[in-house]
Amino acid sequence: MGFTLTSKILRRSSSKGKNDEIVIPRGHFSVYVGDTQFKKKFVVPISYLNHS
């Protein structure tokens, strides 16, 4: 599992210069990665946070 599935798990939202609000679907959360100049937003399903 690990990092090999991340490209299949995460959906990236494009936010290049747009101030439009992006609605996160119910059951998902957003993660911002990077610094202020190269910040990227990922939408992740909460089901991937299963703690077993």
Backbone atoms as SQL, in Angstrom:
CREATE TABLE atoms (id INTEGER PRIMARY KEY, chain TEXT, resi INTEGER, resn TEXT, atom TEXT, x REAL, y REAL, z REAL);
INSERT INTO atoms VALUES
  (1, 'A', 1, 'MET', 'N', 0.855, -1.159, 0.000),
  (2, 'A', 1, 'MET', 'CA', 0.000, 0.000, 0.000),
  (3, 'A', 1, 'MET', 'C', 0.907, 1.230, 0.000),
  (4, 'A', 2, 'GLY', 'N', 1.012, 1.950, 1.068),
  (5, 'A', 2, 'GLY', 'CA', 1.927, 3.065, 1.215),
  (6, 'A', 2, 'GLY', 'C', 1.774, 4.150, 0.171),
  (7, 'A', 3, 'PHE', 'N', 2.897, 4.551, -0.401),
  (8, 'A', 3, 'PHE', 'CA', 2.907, 5.674, -1.329),
  (9, 'A', 3, 'PHE', 'C', 2.574, 5.284, -2.758),
  (10, 'A', 4, 'THR', 'N', 2.523, 3.999, -3.060),
  (11, 'A', 4, 'THR', 'CA', 2.260, 3.601, -4.441),
  (12, 'A', 4, 'THR', 'C', 0.827, 3.860, -4.859),
  (13, 'A', 5, 'LEU', 'N', -0.116, 3.895, -3.922),
  (14, 'A', 5, 'LEU', 'CA', -1.518, 4.109, -4.258),
  (15, 'A', 5, 'LEU', 'C', -1.955, 5.562, -4.142),
  (16, 'A', 6, 'THR', 'N', -1.065, 6.445, -3.727),
  (17, 'A', 6, 'THR', 'CA', -1.492, 7.820, -3.482),
  (18, 'A', 6, 'THR', 'C', -2.034, 8.499, -4.724),
  (19, 'A', 7, 'SER', 'N', -1.491, 8.182, -5.890),
  (20, 'A', 7, 'SER', 'CA', -2.003, 8.821, -7.102),
  (21, 'A', 7, 'SER', 'C', -3.415, 8.360, -7.414),
  (22, 'A', 8, 'LYS', 'N', -3.783, 7.153, -7.000),
  (23, 'A', 8, 'LYS', 'CA', -5.132, 6.649, -7.219),
  (24, 'A', 8, 'LYS', 'C', -6.093, 7.124, -6.129),
  (25, 'A', 9, 'ILE', 'N', -5.584, 7.362, -4.926),
  (26, 'A', 9, 'ILE', 'CA', -6.428, 7.726, -3.793),
  (27, 'A', 9, 'ILE', 'C', -6.783, 9.210, -3.815),
  (28, 'A', 10, 'LEU', 'N', -5.823, 10.054, -4.072),
  (29, 'A', 10, 'LEU', 'CA', -6.024, 11.489, -3.946),
  (30, 'A', 10, 'LEU', 'C', -6.486, 12.102, -5.261),
  (31, 'A', 11, 'ARG', 'N', -7.427, 13.018, -5.148),
  (32, 'A', 11, 'ARG', 'CA', -7.860, 13.799, -6.303),
  (33, 'A', 11, 'ARG', 'C', -7.399, 15.224, -6.091),
  (34, 'A', 12, 'ARG', 'N', -6.655, 15.753, -7.037),
  (35, 'A', 12, 'ARG', 'CA', -6.127, 17.102, -6.883),
  (36, 'A', 12, 'ARG', 'C', -7.106, 18.114, -7.450),
  (37, 'A', 13, 'SER', 'N', -7.311, 19.193, -6.720),
  (38, 'A', 13, 'SER', 'CA', -8.146, 20.296, -7.176),
  (39, 'A', 13, 'SER', 'C', -7.243, 21.414, -7.646),
  (40, 'A', 14, 'SER', 'N', -7.495, 21.911, -8.828),
  (41, 'A', 14, 'SER', 'CA', -6.692, 22.994, -9.369),
  (42, 'A', 14, 'SER', 'C', -7.132, 24.310, -8.752),
  (43, 'A', 15, 'SER', 'N', -6.182, 25.060, -8.231),
  (44, 'A', 15, 'SER', 'CA', -6.508, 26.363, -7.646),
  (45, 'A', 15, 'SER', 'C', -5.507, 27.413, -8.108),
  (46, 'A', 16, 'LYS', 'N', -5.149, 27.400, -9.381),
  (47, 'A', 16, 'LYS', 'CA', -4.166, 28.342, -9.916),
  (48, 'A', 16, 'LYS', 'C', -4.819, 29.698, -10.139),
  (49, 'A', 17, 'GLY', 'N', -4.653, 30.589, -9.187),
  (50, 'A', 17, 'GLY', 'CA', -5.136, 31.943, -9.333),
  (51, 'A', 17, 'GLY', 'C', -6.634, 32.126, -9.182),
  (52, 'A', 18, 'LYS', 'N', -7.366, 31.109, -8.847),
  (53, 'A', 18, 'LYS', 'CA', -8.814, 31.233, -8.705),
  (54, 'A', 18, 'LYS', 'C', -9.167, 31.457, -7.243),
  (55, 'A', 19, 'ASN', 'N', -10.110, 32.340, -7.003),
  (56, 'A', 19, 'ASN', 'CA', -10.610, 32.568, -5.656),
  (57, 'A', 19, 'ASN', 'C', -11.973, 31.938, -5.465),
  (58, 'A', 20, 'ASP', 'N', -12.417, 31.127, -6.424),
  (59, 'A', 20, 'ASP', 'CA', -13.710, 30.468, -6.317),
  (60, 'A', 20, 'ASP', 'C', -13.670, 29.431, -5.201),
  (61, 'A', 21, 'GLU', 'N', -14.759, 29.348, -4.467),
  (62, 'A', 21, 'GLU', 'CA', -14.863, 28.352, -3.417),
  (63, 'A', 21, 'GLU', 'C', -15.084, 26.990, -4.041),
  (64, 'A', 22, 'ILE', 'N', -14.294, 26.022, -3.626),
  (65, 'A', 22, 'ILE', 'CA', -14.464, 24.655, -4.098),
  (66, 'A', 22, 'ILE', 'C', -15.188, 23.892, -3.001),
  (67, 'A', 23, 'VAL', 'N', -16.322, 23.318, -3.335),
  (68, 'A', 23, 'VAL', 'CA', -17.123, 22.590, -2.359),
  (69, 'A', 23, 'VAL', 'C', -16.538, 21.193, -2.202),
  (70, 'A', 24, 'ILE', 'N', -16.235, 20.837, -0.955),
  (71, 'A', 24, 'ILE', 'CA', -15.727, 19.507, -0.648),
  (72, 'A', 24, 'ILE', 'C', -16.928, 18.598, -0.444),
  (73, 'A', 25, 'PRO', 'N', -16.984, 17.468, -1.157),
  (74, 'A', 25, 'PRO', 'CA', -18.130, 16.572, -0.998),
  (75, 'A', 25, 'PRO', 'C', -18.226, 16.024, 0.423),
  (76, 'A', 26, 'ARG', 'N', -19.428, 15.704, 0.838),
  (77, 'A', 26, 'ARG', 'CA', -19.635, 15.125, 2.160),
  (78, 'A', 26, 'ARG', 'C', -18.874, 13.806, 2.247),
  (79, 'A', 27, 'GLY', 'N', -18.208, 13.585, 3.379),
  (80, 'A', 27, 'GLY', 'CA', -17.422, 12.368, 3.561),
  (81, 'A', 27, 'GLY', 'C', -15.993, 12.505, 3.065),
  (82, 'A', 28, 'HIS', 'N', -15.567, 13.720, 2.754),
  (83, 'A', 28, 'HIS', 'CA', -14.214, 13.984, 2.291),
  (84, 'A', 28, 'HIS', 'C', -13.628, 15.136, 3.105),
  (85, 'A', 29, 'PHE', 'N', -12.308, 15.298, 3.046),
  (86, 'A', 29, 'PHE', 'CA', -11.663, 16.458, 3.641),
  (87, 'A', 29, 'PHE', 'C', -10.537, 16.907, 2.717),
  (88, 'A', 30, 'SER', 'N', -10.135, 18.145, 2.853),
  (89, 'A', 30, 'SER', 'CA', -9.092, 18.673, 1.977),
  (90, 'A', 30, 'SER', 'C', -7.783, 18.812, 2.738),
  (91, 'A', 31, 'VAL', 'N', -6.692, 18.621, 2.006),
  (92, 'A', 31, 'VAL', 'CA', -5.350, 18.741, 2.554),
  (93, 'A', 31, 'VAL', 'C', -4.565, 19.658, 1.625),
  (94, 'A', 32, 'TYR', 'N', -3.919, 20.658, 2.190),
  (95, 'A', 32, 'TYR', 'CA', -3.062, 21.541, 1.410),
  (96, 'A', 32, 'TYR', 'C', -1.619, 21.110, 1.610),
  (97, 'A', 33, 'VAL', 'N', -0.882, 20.970, 0.497),
  (98, 'A', 33, 'VAL', 'CA', 0.504, 20.514, 0.543),
  (99, 'A', 33, 'VAL', 'C', 1.372, 21.534, -0.185),
  (100, 'A', 34, 'GLY', 'N', 2.486, 21.896, 0.416),
  (101, 'A', 34, 'GLY', 'CA', 3.424, 22.815, -0.211),
  (102, 'A', 34, 'GLY', 'C', 3.464, 24.160, 0.480),
  (103, 'A', 35, 'ASP', 'N', 4.348, 25.018, -0.032),
  (104, 'A', 35, 'ASP', 'CA', 4.448, 26.357, 0.538),
  (105, 'A', 35, 'ASP', 'C', 3.481, 27.292, -0.177),
  (106, 'A', 36, 'THR', 'N', 3.540, 28.563, 0.150),
  (107, 'A', 36, 'THR', 'CA', 2.540, 29.506, -0.363),
  (108, 'A', 36, 'THR', 'C', 2.584, 29.659, -1.874),
  (109, 'A', 37, 'GLN', 'N', 3.744, 29.534, -2.480),
  (110, 'A', 37, 'GLN', 'CA', 3.848, 29.721, -3.923),
  (111, 'A', 37, 'GLN', 'C', 3.386, 28.490, -4.700),
  (112, 'A', 38, 'PHE', 'N', 3.636, 27.305, -4.186),
  (113, 'A', 38, 'PHE', 'CA', 3.318, 26.073, -4.893),
  (114, 'A', 38, 'PHE', 'C', 2.342, 25.205, -4.114),
  (115, 'A', 39, 'LYS', 'N', 1.350, 25.815, -3.504),
  (116, 'A', 39, 'LYS', 'CA', 0.393, 25.078, -2.685),
  (117, 'A', 39, 'LYS', 'C', -0.558, 24.283, -3.574),
  (118, 'A', 40, 'LYS', 'N', -0.786, 23.002, -3.225),
  (119, 'A', 40, 'LYS', 'CA', -1.728, 22.158, -3.950),
  (120, 'A', 40, 'LYS', 'C', -2.758, 21.622, -2.970),
  (121, 'A', 41, 'LYS', 'N', -3.968, 21.469, -3.442),
  (122, 'A', 41, 'LYS', 'CA', -5.067, 21.003, -2.606),
  (123, 'A', 41, 'LYS', 'C', -5.466, 19.603, -3.055),
  (124, 'A', 42, 'PHE', 'N', -5.586, 18.689, -2.096),
  (125, 'A', 42, 'PHE', 'CA', -6.009, 17.325, -2.362),
  (126, 'A', 42, 'PHE', 'C', -7.294, 17.051, -1.604),
  (127, 'A', 43, 'VAL', 'N', -8.212, 16.339, -2.225),
  (128, 'A', 43, 'VAL', 'CA', -9.469, 15.946, -1.595),
  (129, 'A', 43, 'VAL', 'C', -9.388, 14.451, -1.320),
  (130, 'A', 44, 'VAL', 'N', -9.518, 14.074, -0.033),
  (131, 'A', 44, 'VAL', 'CA', -9.326, 12.691, 0.400),
  (132, 'A', 44, 'VAL', 'C', -10.605, 12.181, 1.048),
  (133, 'A', 45, 'PRO', 'N', -11.059, 10.978, 0.684),
  (134, 'A', 45, 'PRO', 'CA', -12.232, 10.401, 1.351),
  (135, 'A', 45, 'PRO', 'C', -11.908, 10.049, 2.805),
  (136, 'A', 46, 'ILE', 'N', -12.837, 10.300, 3.701),
  (137, 'A', 46, 'ILE', 'CA', -12.635, 10.001, 5.117),
  (138, 'A', 46, 'ILE', 'C', -12.487, 8.498, 5.353),
  (139, 'A', 47, 'SER', 'N', -13.030, 7.690, 4.472),
  (140, 'A', 47, 'SER', 'CA', -12.936, 6.234, 4.641),
  (141, 'A', 47, 'SER', 'C', -11.487, 5.744, 4.633),
  (142, 'A', 48, 'TYR', 'N', -10.560, 6.526, 4.088),
  (143, 'A', 48, 'TYR', 'CA', -9.151, 6.138, 4.094),
  (144, 'A', 48, 'TYR', 'C', -8.492, 6.374, 5.443),
  (145, 'A', 49, 'LEU', 'N', -9.197, 6.971, 6.406),
  (146, 'A', 49, 'LEU', 'CA', -8.642, 7.226, 7.731),
  (147, 'A', 49, 'LEU', 'C', -8.980, 6.131, 8.729),
  (148, 'A', 50, 'ASN', 'N', -9.347, 4.970, 8.262),
  (149, 'A', 50, 'ASN', 'CA', -9.699, 3.855, 9.135),
  (150, 'A', 50, 'ASN', 'C', -8.509, 3.499, 10.017),
  (151, 'A', 51, 'HIS', 'N', -8.707, 3.533, 11.309),
  (152, 'A', 51, 'HIS', 'CA', -7.643, 3.229, 12.266),
  (153, 'A', 51, 'HIS', 'C', -7.889, 1.841, 12.837),
  (154, 'A', 52, 'SER', 'N', -7.194, 0.857, 12.274),
  (155, 'A', 52, 'SER', 'CA', -7.371, -0.533, 12.731),
  (156, 'A', 52, 'SER', 'C', -6.060, -1.112, 13.177);
